Amino acid sequence: MVEDLLVTLPQEDPSVGLVLHSALSIFDELTRALANGHQSEVITHTRHLAGLGPGLTPLGDDLLLGCSLALTILAQEPAPDHDWLALRGLLARIAAPATTARSAAWLRQAGNGEFARELAALAHALCAANARLIGRLLKRILTIGSSSGWATAYGVSRALCLLLDHKGGRPLWHRGAG
């Protein structure tokens, strides 16, 4: 899934390309810090992503939104060594003051577990490995903004993969829709 999204990188806005490589690298560091429970690193990487990129909802914020959705999904199963919902709230509290008003509002909503219906459906489809539904949802989500739909979809997919893999959890295609 993540590999498929990398093939469809946003191409319309040349300014996105300038920050994309950096944002994806920081995002991977953020997910590792989340998985390892390193709160100070989570804060640092979130600060680096917040407001990163052009537009009303910068690329870095869209990645954080996707990560927040992944944390919401992970919170549906007990994890004695992680409070995924507290981490989701932390992302919003750190990122919201450092970005645009519109993006800050969406990050705050994500911090409270509020997501667009199609994005939540995508996360559940990823967990259920429902390729047909994933394809239908992505077709619509990838049309959002010049990079917002792509970055949010990438964020939830990549965060779920990295966080589950790091903790030895079941791969996405072996999990229920919750």
C-alpha positions as CSV (number, residue, x, y, z in Angstrom):
1,M,0.0,0.0,0.0
2,V,2.7,2.5,1.0
3,E,4.7,1.6,-2.1
4,D,1.7,2.2,-4.3
5,L,1.3,5.7,-2.8
6,L,5.0,6.4,-3.5
7,V,4.3,5.8,-7.1
8,T,1.5,8.4,-7.1
9,L,3.5,11.2,-5.5
10,P,1.8,14.6,-5.9
11,Q,3.2,16.2,-9.1
12,E,1.0,19.3,-9.7
13,D,2.6,21.7,-7.2
14,P,6.4,22.0,-7.7
15,S,6.8,23.6,-4.3
16,V,5.7,20.3,-2.7
17,G,8.6,18.5,-4.2
18,L,11.0,20.8,-2.4
19,V,9.8,19.6,1.0
20,L,8.6,16.1,0.2
21,H,11.9,14.2,0.8
22,S,12.6,16.0,4.1
23,A,9.0,15.6,5.3
24,L,8.9,11.8,4.6
25,S,12.2,11.4,6.4
26,I,11.1,13.4,9.5
27,F,7.8,11.4,9.4
28,D,9.6,8.1,9.6
29,E,11.6,9.4,12.5
30,L,8.4,10.5,14.2
31,T,6.8,7.1,13.9
32,R,10.0,5.4,15.3
33,A,9.9,7.8,18.2
34,L,6.2,7.0,18.8
35,A,6.9,3.3,18.7
36,N,9.8,3.6,21.1
37,G,7.9,5.8,23.5
38,H,10.4,8.7,23.2
39,Q,8.2,11.6,23.9
40,S,10.9,14.3,23.6
41,E,11.7,13.0,20.1
42,V,8.0,12.9,19.2
43,I,7.8,16.6,20.2
44,T,10.9,17.5,18.2
45,H,9.8,15.7,15.0
46,T,6.2,17.0,15.3
47,R,7.6,20.6,15.5
48,H,9.6,20.0,12.4
49,L,6.6,18.7,10.5
50,A,4.1,21.3,11.7
51,G,3.5,23.9,9.0
52,L,6.1,22.3,6.7
53,G,5.1,23.0,3.1
54,P,2.9,25.4,1.2
55,G,-0.8,25.8,1.1
56,L,-3.7,26.0,3.5
57,T,-2.9,22.6,4.9
58,P,0.8,22.1,4.6
59,L,2.2,18.6,3.7
60,G,3.7,18.1,7.1
61,D,0.4,18.7,8.8
62,D,-1.4,16.3,6.4
63,L,1.1,13.6,7.4
64,L,0.5,14.4,11.1
65,L,-3.3,14.1,10.4
66,G,-2.8,10.6,8.9
67,C,-0.5,9.6,11.8
68,S,-3.2,10.8,14.3
69,L,-5.7,8.5,12.5
70,A,-3.3,5.6,12.8
71,L,-2.9,6.2,16.5
72,T,-6.7,6.2,16.8
73,I,-6.8,2.8,15.1
74,L,-4.0,1.4,17.3
75,A,-5.8,2.6,20.4
76,Q,-8.6,0.1,19.7
77,E,-6.4,-2.7,21.0
78,P,-4.8,-2.5,24.5
79,A,-1.2,-1.6,24.6
80,P,0.2,-1.6,28.1
81,D,3.4,0.3,27.1
82,H,1.7,3.0,25.0
83,D,-1.2,5.5,25.4
84,W,-1.9,6.0,21.7
85,L,-4.7,8.5,22.4
86,A,-2.5,10.7,24.6
87,L,0.1,10.7,21.9
88,R,-2.5,11.6,19.4
89,G,-3.5,14.6,21.5
90,L,0.2,15.5,22.0
91,L,0.7,15.7,18.2
92,A,-2.3,18.2,17.9
93,R,-1.2,20.3,20.9
94,I,2.4,20.7,19.5
95,A,1.5,21.1,15.8
96,A,-1.6,23.3,15.9
97,P,0.1,26.6,17.1
98,A,2.8,26.3,14.4
99,T,0.6,26.1,11.3
100,T,-2.2,27.8,9.3
101,A,-5.6,28.4,11.0
102,R,-7.4,25.9,8.8
103,S,-4.8,23.2,9.3
104,A,-4.7,23.9,13.1
105,A,-8.4,23.4,13.3
106,W,-8.2,20.0,11.5
107,L,-5.3,18.9,13.7
108,R,-7.2,19.8,16.8
109,Q,-10.2,17.8,15.5
110,A,-7.8,14.9,14.9
111,G,-6.4,15.3,18.4
112,N,-10.0,14.7,19.6
113,G,-10.4,11.6,17.3
114,E,-12.6,13.4,14.7
115,F,-11.8,12.5,11.1
116,A,-13.5,12.7,7.8
117,R,-15.6,9.7,7.1
118,E,-13.6,8.6,4.0
119,L,-10.3,8.8,5.9
120,A,-11.6,6.7,8.7
121,A,-13.0,4.2,6.2
122,L,-9.6,4.1,4.5
123,A,-7.8,3.2,7.8
124,H,-10.3,0.4,8.5
125,A,-10.0,-0.8,4.9
126,L,-6.2,-0.9,5.3
127,C,-6.5,-3.0,8.5
128,A,-8.9,-5.3,6.8
129,A,-6.8,-5.5,3.7
130,N,-9.8,-4.8,1.6
131,A,-8.0,-3.9,-1.7
132,R,-11.2,-3.1,-3.6
133,L,-12.4,-0.6,-0.9
134,I,-8.9,0.9,-0.5
135,G,-8.8,1.5,-4.2
136,R,-12.2,3.2,-4.3
137,L,-11.4,5.4,-1.3
138,L,-8.0,6.4,-2.6
139,K,-9.5,7.4,-5.9
140,R,-11.5,10.0,-4.1
141,I,-9.0,10.9,-1.4
142,L,-6.2,11.6,-3.8
143,T,-8.2,14.3,-5.4
144,I,-8.2,16.4,-2.2
145,G,-6.0,19.5,-2.7
146,S,-2.7,19.4,-4.5
147,S,-1.1,17.1,-2.0
148,S,-3.4,16.9,1.0
149,G,-5.3,13.7,0.1
150,W,-2.1,12.0,-0.9
151,A,-0.1,13.0,2.3
152,T,-2.9,12.1,4.6
153,A,-3.4,8.7,3.0
154,Y,0.4,8.1,3.0
155,G,0.5,9.2,6.7
156,V,-2.1,6.8,7.9
157,S,-0.8,3.9,5.8
158,R,2.9,4.4,6.6
159,A,2.3,5.1,10.3
160,L,0.2,1.9,10.7
161,C,2.8,-0.2,8.9
162,L,5.8,1.2,10.8
163,L,4.1,1.2,14.2
164,L,2.7,-2.3,13.9
165,D,6.0,-3.7,12.4
166,H,8.1,-2.1,15.1
167,K,6.1,-3.6,17.9
168,G,5.8,-7.1,16.3
169,G,2.1,-6.6,15.8
170,R,0.1,-8.4,13.2
171,P,0.5,-7.0,9.7
172,L,-2.3,-4.9,8.4
173,W,-3.7,-7.7,6.2
174,H,-4.1,-9.9,9.3
175,R,-6.0,-7.4,11.4
176,G,-9.8,-7.0,11.7
177,A,-11.6,-3.8,10.8
178,G,-12.2,-3.1,14.5
